[in-house]
């Protein structure tokens, strides 16, 4: 449908949608898979002191994939067969195993963002990957069946717009709500920034990183 409103109403509606996009992010964070570390049943020689029982030593990507067992959010750490001394996070997400080169300088990282523990790194990575995968679908659902319709905001907003329009002496311009939603999506993306991805070098955590 089409709403008619002034510049001040345009701003109010922008803020309103902006709030619910952040609400969407929070909801997606709650829905993201939880980390499930796969513990090595044996003691691994030469295990780095900053890694725990999730470290499985020198194993192949195929062995890592088998250990994860197709469980969403499951992860292990391994030493690369191709590059000994280099360590890899094998993480199960989206029905595939993703491999990320791990770094440590007092804190753990695969990109620019540092973490105190591997658990925190994996938690953040799963949330990032999930939001990247689901955000567009979630926003689409919000715009076709808005949350605010179910909590009474639509009525309040219409009444507020109606009151202000009745005081206006000028012919109000028409603005398509869909255009406003796209504008808000752009603002939302700019504020959140691009999610972290990871690969063989310290980059960020959403691309399907490859590591030996």
QUILIN-V625827 format. One line per field, one symbol per residue. phi: phi as a letter, one per 20 degrees, with the letter a starting at -180 (. if undefined). A space follows every 10 residues. Layout:
# QUILIN-V625827
phi: ???
This chain:
# QUILIN-V625827
phi: .dddbefffg fffffffggf ffffffffff efgefcfeef fdeeflfgfe ddffedmece ffffffffmm efnfbcdbef ffcgnddced cebmmbeddc fecbcocebc cffdcfcfgf ffgfffffff fgfdgfffff fffecggffe cnffffffff ffffffefee ffeecffgff ffffgfffff ffmfffcbbf dfdcddfffd bf
